[in-house]
């Protein structure tokens, strides 16, 4: 009888407890949807074709799947509010591929060669930014403060 009870306890230890630990670890990674926030943007006024706009955003992702190994896959969406369609940019992996870890960090975006669309001496715009992870989840959208582009 003691041998039978020993086997039952052994099966419980080998099957039930590891399964419970795995589920708890997976759920503790956090929200799988990335979230972003504006850290800073500079300068607020730029000269067309000369100055670059530098935008720093922070990101937070519960499962660490921000960025792609393939440089042909673009996951950062930036839309100049003067235009109807966004531009897309490459973001490299921010955590080791295949890991399921909670990551936080910052991305620095440098936009060069912004220009006036009209014939005036200055125009104002904003940039709307989103980030997509490898499973297709989009972050929230953030909007920069007003940017003035001059001749």
N, C-alpha and C positions, 0 to 999 in steps of 0.2 A: 504493500500500500504506500509506503514512504517513497518508493521508486516512482510510482504513478504520480504522486503529488509533486515530486521533484521535476518530472517532465512537464507537467502542466505549468508550473511556475517558470521553468526555463522557456517554454513556448511564449508565455506572456511577456517575459523580459525581452526576448528576441524579436517578437512580432509587434506587439501593441505599443510598447514604450518608444521604440525608434520612430514609428509612424506618427505618434503624437508630437514628438520633438520636431519632426520635419515640418508639419503643418504650422506649428507655432513660429518657427524660424521664417517660413515664407510670408506669413502675414505681418511679421514685424518690420518688413522692409519699408512700408509706407505706401503712399499714393503712387500708383504706376504712371499717372499723368504728370508730365513735367509742368512746373510753374516757373514763370520768369518775372523779374521786376527790374525797373530802370535804376541803375546805380548813379550814372552821370552821363552827361552829353556835353561835348565841347568842340568848337566854340558855338555860340548861338547865332553868330553872323559869319558867313563865309563868302569869299570871293569866288565866283564861278571859275571852273577849270584850274584854279590855283590851290585853294585850301582843301583840306580833308576834314570830314566830319567824323569825330570819334565818339562812339556810343559804347558804354559799358553796361552790360546787363548781368544780373545774377540769375542762376538757375537752381532748381531743387527738383530732384527726381527720385522717387521711392524705389525704383528697380534698376537704376543705373544704365538705362539703355539709350542715352543721348549720344548722337553722333554715329557716323557710318564709316566702315573700313574702306568702302569703295568711294573714291573721290568724285565719281560721276553722279553720286546720289546727293542731292541738295536738300537740306532739312531746315534751314533758317530762312524764313520768309520776311522780306522787308518791302513795305509798300510806301512809296512817296504818295501822300494824299492828293497831290495834283494829278496823278495818273490813275488809270483804271485797273491796271494789272500790277501785281507785285514782282519783285525780282527774288531769286532764290540763290542761296549760298551754301557752300559745303562746311560741315562741322565734323571734325574727326571724333572718334570715340572718346568719351570723357571718363570711362572706366574700362577695365579689361573686358573684352568680349566674352559673353557667356556668364559673367558674374551677375548676381542679383543683389546689389548693394545700394544703399541709400547714398546718393551723391549730392553735393552742393558745391557751387563754384561760381566763377565769373567768366564771361566771354567778352572780349574787346573786339568791336566791329569798327573797321575803318572804311568809310565810304569816300572814294575819291571822285573828282571830276563832276560834282553836281553842277547843274547849269540852269539858267533861266529858260523857261518854255516860251515866254512871250517876248515882246520887244521893249519892255520897260527897263528901268534901271535896277529894280529889286522885286523879289517875290518872296512870299512866306509860305512855308509848308510844314508838315509834321511827318514823321515816319511811324508807321504801324509795324510792330514786330511780333512774330510768333515762332515757335520752335516745335518741330515734330520729332518724336522718338522713333526707334527702329520698329516698334509694333504699330506705328501709325497714329498714336495718340498726340493730339495737338495741345500745346500749352495755352494758357490764357493769352490774350492780345494786349500788348502795352503800346502806348502812344507817347512819343517824345514831346517835349515842350516845342514851341514854335521855333523854326529855323528860318533865318532870313538869308537869302542868296542875293548877292549884289554883282554888278558888272565889274 
